[in-house]
Amino acid sequence: MPRPVERYESMTSQPKRAVIELDANDKPLETASLIEIRPDGSQIEKLKVKVEPWGRYLRYNYVVADFSSVKDSGLYLIQYGM
């Protein structure tokens, strides 16, 4: 029986692009942040990037944030807005 993969280190070299869906009436914000969640639960901003327009599909607009420069494995969240 195969064992579940808990961590896959070579993924750190893969492109990391977040596609963010916006309402058709929303104006895109300039930046998105990648927040690292540490083992103790604390959070730090690892990277802030400029978002690039992707375009419109059906009723929504899309932007893309590229976090590929981050090579450290870990638990992250993306902050857009707020």
C-alpha positions as CSV (number, residue, x, y, z in Angstrom):
1,M,0.0,0.0,0.0
2,P,1.4,3.4,-0.9
3,R,2.3,5.8,1.9
4,P,0.9,9.4,1.9
5,V,3.4,12.1,0.9
6,E,3.7,14.6,3.8
7,R,6.4,16.7,2.3
8,Y,7.9,16.9,-1.2
9,E,11.1,19.0,-1.2
10,S,11.7,19.2,-4.9
11,M,8.4,21.2,-5.2
12,T,10.4,24.3,-4.0
13,S,11.8,24.7,-7.5
14,Q,8.4,24.7,-9.2
15,P,6.7,27.9,-10.3
16,K,4.4,29.3,-7.7
17,R,1.7,31.6,-9.3
18,A,-1.5,32.5,-7.6
19,V,-4.5,33.3,-9.8
20,I,-6.9,35.6,-8.0
21,E,-10.5,35.9,-9.1
22,L,-12.1,39.4,-8.9
23,D,-15.7,40.5,-9.4
24,A,-16.2,42.3,-12.8
25,N,-16.7,45.6,-10.9
26,D,-13.6,45.3,-8.7
27,K,-10.5,47.3,-9.4
28,P,-7.3,45.2,-9.0
29,L,-5.1,46.1,-6.1
30,E,-1.4,46.6,-6.7
31,T,0.2,43.9,-4.5
32,A,-0.3,40.6,-2.9
33,S,1.7,39.2,0.0
34,L,2.9,35.7,0.9
35,I,2.7,35.1,4.6
36,E,4.7,32.3,6.2
37,I,3.0,30.5,9.2
38,R,5.7,29.3,11.6
39,P,5.5,26.2,13.7
40,D,4.7,28.3,16.8
41,G,1.7,29.9,14.9
42,S,3.3,33.2,14.4
43,Q,3.1,34.8,10.9
44,I,5.6,36.8,9.0
45,E,5.4,38.4,5.6
46,K,7.8,36.5,3.4
47,L,7.3,38.4,0.2
48,K,5.2,41.2,-1.3
49,V,4.8,41.1,-5.1
50,K,3.1,43.3,-7.7
51,V,0.1,41.6,-9.3
52,E,-0.2,41.4,-13.0
53,P,-3.5,41.4,-15.0
54,W,-4.4,38.1,-16.5
55,G,-7.6,39.1,-18.2
56,R,-11.3,38.5,-18.2
57,Y,-13.1,35.1,-18.3
58,L,-16.9,34.8,-18.3
59,R,-18.1,37.3,-15.6
60,Y,-14.8,37.7,-13.7
61,N,-11.5,39.5,-14.0
62,Y,-8.3,37.7,-13.0
63,V,-4.9,38.8,-11.8
64,V,-1.7,36.7,-11.2
65,A,0.8,37.0,-8.4
66,D,4.1,35.2,-8.9
67,F,5.8,33.9,-5.7
68,S,8.3,31.7,-7.5
69,S,11.3,33.4,-5.9
70,V,10.4,31.8,-2.5
71,K,12.4,28.5,-2.3
72,D,11.8,27.6,1.4
73,S,9.3,24.8,2.0
74,G,6.7,25.5,4.7
75,L,3.1,26.5,5.3
76,Y,2.0,29.8,3.6
77,L,-1.1,31.9,3.0
78,I,-1.7,34.6,0.4
79,Q,-3.0,37.9,1.5
80,Y,-4.7,40.1,-1.1
81,G,-6.6,43.1,0.2
82,M,-7.1,44.1,3.9
